[in-house]
Amino acid sequence: MPRTIAVVGGGAAGVILAAHLLRAAAVSRPVRVLLVDPAETPGRGLPYRTTDPRHTLNAVVARLSAFDDDPGHLLRWCGPARVPAGPGTFLQRADFGRYLTELLPSIDVPEGSALRHVRGSVVDIDDRDGEHGPVALTLADGGILRADSAVLALGTPPPVRLPEYEPWGDRYVADAWSADLDARAAGARRVLVVGTGLTTLDVVTHLHPLLPGARFTAVSRGGTLPAAHAADPLPPAIDVDLCGAVGAAGTPTVLDTALDTVRQRVAAERAAGRDWRAVIDAVRPQVNPAWARLSPEDRVTFQREHARSWENVRHRMSHAMRTHVDRLVADGVLTVGTVAEVRGGDRWDTSAFDLVVGATGLPPLTSPGWNPLVDALLARGALRPHPLGTGLDLTPDAALVDAAGTGHPRLRAMGLARRGLEWECTSVPDLRRQAALLAEDLLADDLLTNVQPADVPLGAHSA
Ligand SMILES: Cc1cc2nc3c(=O)[nH]c(=O)nc-3n(C[C@H](O)[C@H](O)[C@H](O)COP(=O)(O)OP(=O)(O)OC[C@H]3O[C@@H](n4cnc5c(N)ncnc54)[C@H](O)[C@@H]3O)c2cc1C
């Protein structure tokens, strides 16, 4: 009998998980995947629905296949899809979104298995094995879905509104991805962008042609833009043993040792005239294993003192974007600084800017109001935030931990929800790794009982 897995959220995470489940079903047991997402066609989620050709990926084709064991999958899709690309190409995000929307239709559904896209939003999940089966998902339209287990792949909350920018009223667009950004930006001449990460570059390169003559100022606490890829974005791979350096779990110097290893190796590569980014690329897959061996105190220290500089070198803009941004800076179109420098006092002078756009980092997944499902689970004590704040408290196999500290093996999580359990958890390589492990786990023999096929879905949903 097939096992029924509900995947809540059909962005990159949900679609990649569904693909992995179907592939795993071919060699283990049949599966019925219920992919619940409000979009007409799942796949694009938040980052890949943009149509702006200036919005490119921050990693190359060779790194962003949906499958760890098939790194050429994305490149092979590009040819027939008429997307010109080589392994070192930074695709437009719109094209990558198309890859994701075409991923599931391209997979052979094994006999006895099924995939359904349920168009809607989940507003509650009950895993107390009641009249609706092991897991009952309530949809916004009142429909109920039954499943053996559910995976939350909800993405990220929008940036929080910051009180210091409220005086701009309607001219404060707190979320750079708001659908009405262009309309609200119309006529702006002096734009303040809050944040200096990759989203800020998306905002500036998008609005610049729409607002001829406008000047942009980007601010953050550090006041620095992300690092850039080299002209050759695929430097030869090198060996860096971060975990060996990390040493025994819980030793007081674990974090310092790891950081020293990275710094020394970066300095050595630079001194030898080689690309220092190869060190970051070598360390990146070792970050989560190293994170698992850090003491709780070291994790807090990393998040507070080192995360920003790590993210700065880890999430890099393409070389082409660097060239474009350098030109904007040289032409006086873009100025980058710290909040303190640009504000110049305790309060903002609202006459200095006629538009403020928020492009700050990742708010806690448990932020109230962005997602009715999170609100409901939080209110019932069915989940709780991770002590580090951004993600959820999860067991080592990514099962939700409730307010009483009990793990719920039928409710799992992907993406940002894992921040805390892991550090690297939101990019495509992280999602495909999570998906492969989850698929194996959710289809394993010992996962409790199966629900009856006739029970899903209820209500008017697309198939
Ligand atoms: C602007 C931007 C650019 C990025 N660029 C890159 C990149 O170049 N390379 C890279 O590796 N990573 C990149 N990332 C990281 C990115 O987080 C991942 O690549 C990926 O898109 C995350 O997918 P997700 O499915 O977790 O989230 P999302 O894309 O946000 O999708 C979540 C989906 O869940 C749905 N949903 C939420 N709640 C519910 C509910 N209650 N019921 C039903 N459906 C629900 C939403 O409608 C949405 O469709 C980027 C992120 C951003 C924000």
The ligand as an SDF file (V2000), in Angstrom:
LIG
                    3D

 53 58  0  0  0  0  0  0  0  0999 V2000
   15.7570   36.5440   -3.5820 C   0  0  0  0  0  0  0  0  0  0  0  0
   16.3620   35.2110   -3.3030 C   0  0  0  0  0  0  0  0  0  0  0  0
   17.3070   34.6840   -4.1660 C   0  0  0  0  0  0  0  0  0  0  0  0
   17.8550   33.4300   -3.9250 C   0  0  0  0  0  0  0  0  0  0  0  0
   18.7850   32.9560   -4.7860 N   0  0  0  0  0  0  0  0  0  0  0  0
   19.3140   31.7350   -4.5700 C   0  0  0  0  0  0  0  0  0  0  0  0
   20.2900   31.1980   -5.4660 C   0  0  0  0  0  0  0  0  0  0  0  0
   20.6930   31.8520   -6.4180 O   0  0  0  0  0  0  0  0  0  0  0  0
   20.7760   29.9420   -5.2270 N   0  0  0  0  0  0  0  0  0  0  0  0
   20.3510   29.2180   -4.1420 C   0  0  0  0  0  0  0  0  0  0  0  0
   20.7990   28.0830   -3.9650 O   0  0  0  0  0  0  0  0  0  0  0  0
   19.4390   29.7040   -3.2750 N   0  0  0  0  0  0  0  0  0  0  0  0
   18.9260   30.9470   -3.4580 C   0  0  0  0  0  0  0  0  0  0  0  0
   18.0190   31.4520   -2.5750 N   0  0  0  0  0  0  0  0  0  0  0  0
   17.6900   30.6570   -1.3850 C   0  0  0  0  0  0  0  0  0  0  0  0
   16.2760   30.1400   -1.4600 C   0  0  0  0  0  0  0  0  0  0  0  0
   15.8260   30.2430   -0.1570 O   0  0  0  0  0  0  0  0  0  0  0  0
   16.1390   28.7520   -1.9860 C   0  0  0  0  0  0  0  0  0  0  0  0
   16.8030   28.6150   -3.1960 O   0  0  0  0  0  0  0  0  0  0  0  0
   14.6800   28.3190   -2.2110 C   0  0  0  0  0  0  0  0  0  0  0  0
   14.0380   29.1490   -3.1280 O   0  0  0  0  0  0  0  0  0  0  0  0
   13.8900   28.2320   -0.9520 C   0  0  0  0  0  0  0  0  0  0  0  0
   12.7380   27.5200   -1.3000 O   0  0  0  0  0  0  0  0  0  0  0  0
   11.5850   27.2340   -0.2690 P   0  0  0  0  0  0  0  0  0  0  0  0
   10.6940   26.2720   -0.9520 O   0  0  0  0  0  0  0  0  0  0  0  0
   12.1610   26.8800    1.0420 O   0  0  0  0  0  0  0  0  0  0  0  0
   10.8600   28.6420   -0.0510 O   0  0  0  0  0  0  0  0  0  0  0  0
    9.9150   29.4960   -0.9990 P   0  0  0  0  0  0  0  0  0  0  0  0
   10.4950   29.6700   -2.3160 O   0  0  0  0  0  0  0  0  0  0  0  0
    9.5850   30.7280   -0.2500 O   0  0  0  0  0  0  0  0  0  0  0  0
    8.5940   28.6220   -1.1750 O   0  0  0  0  0  0  0  0  0  0  0  0
    7.7120   28.3600   -0.1180 C   0  0  0  0  0  0  0  0  0  0  0  0
    6.3670   27.9880   -0.7240 C   0  0  0  0  0  0  0  0  0  0  0  0
    5.5370   27.5170    0.3110 O   0  0  0  0  0  0  0  0  0  0  0  0
    4.2380   28.0400    0.1340 C   0  0  0  0  0  0  0  0  0  0  0  0
    3.5800   28.0390    1.4390 N   0  0  0  0  0  0  0  0  0  0  0  0
    3.9530   28.7070    2.5530 C   0  0  0  0  0  0  0  0  0  0  0  0
    3.0970   28.4420    3.5470 N   0  0  0  0  0  0  0  0  0  0  0  0
    2.1750   27.5820    3.0480 C   0  0  0  0  0  0  0  0  0  0  0  0
    1.0220   26.9730    3.6100 C   0  0  0  0  0  0  0  0  0  0  0  0
    0.6740   27.1940    4.8820 N   0  0  0  0  0  0  0  0  0  0  0  0
    0.2840   26.1520    2.8360 N   0  0  0  0  0  0  0  0  0  0  0  0
    0.6410   25.9120    1.5420 C   0  0  0  0  0  0  0  0  0  0  0  0
    1.7220   26.4830    0.9510 N   0  0  0  0  0  0  0  0  0  0  0  0
    2.4740   27.3150    1.7080 C   0  0  0  0  0  0  0  0  0  0  0  0
    4.4840   29.4330   -0.4360 C   0  0  0  0  0  0  0  0  0  0  0  0
    3.3340   29.9200   -1.0900 O   0  0  0  0  0  0  0  0  0  0  0  0
    5.6580   29.1610   -1.3750 C   0  0  0  0  0  0  0  0  0  0  0  0
    5.2020   28.7910   -2.6500 O   0  0  0  0  0  0  0  0  0  0  0  0
   17.4490   32.6900   -2.7950 C   0  0  0  0  0  0  0  0  0  0  0  0
   16.5070   33.2330   -1.9290 C   0  0  0  0  0  0  0  0  0  0  0  0
   15.9650   34.4720   -2.1790 C   0  0  0  0  0  0  0  0  0  0  0  0
   14.9350   35.0140   -1.2220 C   0  0  0  0  0  0  0  0  0  0  0  0
  1  2  1  0
  2  3  1  0
  2 52  2  0
  3  4  2  0
  4  5  1  0
  4 50  1  0
  5  6  2  0
  6  7  1  0
  6 13  1  0
  7  8  2  0
  7  9  1  0
  9 10  1  0
 10 11  2  0
 10 12  1  0
 12 13  2  0
 13 14  1  0
 14 15  1  0
 14 50  1  0
 15 16  1  0
 16 17  1  0
 16 18  1  0
 18 19  1  0
 18 20  1  0
 20 21  1  0
 20 22  1  0
 22 23  1  0
 23 24  1  0
 24 25  2  0
 24 26  1  0
 24 27  1  0
 27 28  1  0
 28 29  2  0
 28 30  1  0
 28 31  1  0
 31 32  1  0
 32 33  1  0
 33 34  1  0
 33 48  1  0
 34 35  1  0
 35 36  1  0
 35 46  1  0
 36 37  1  0
 36 45  1  0
 37 38  2  0
 38 39  1  0
 39 40  1  0
 39 45  2  0
 40 41  1  0
 40 42  2  0
 42 43  1  0
 43 44  2  0
 44 45  1  0
 46 47  1  0
 46 48  1  0
 48 49  1  0
 50 51  2  0
 51 52  1  0
 52 53  1  0
M  END
$$$$
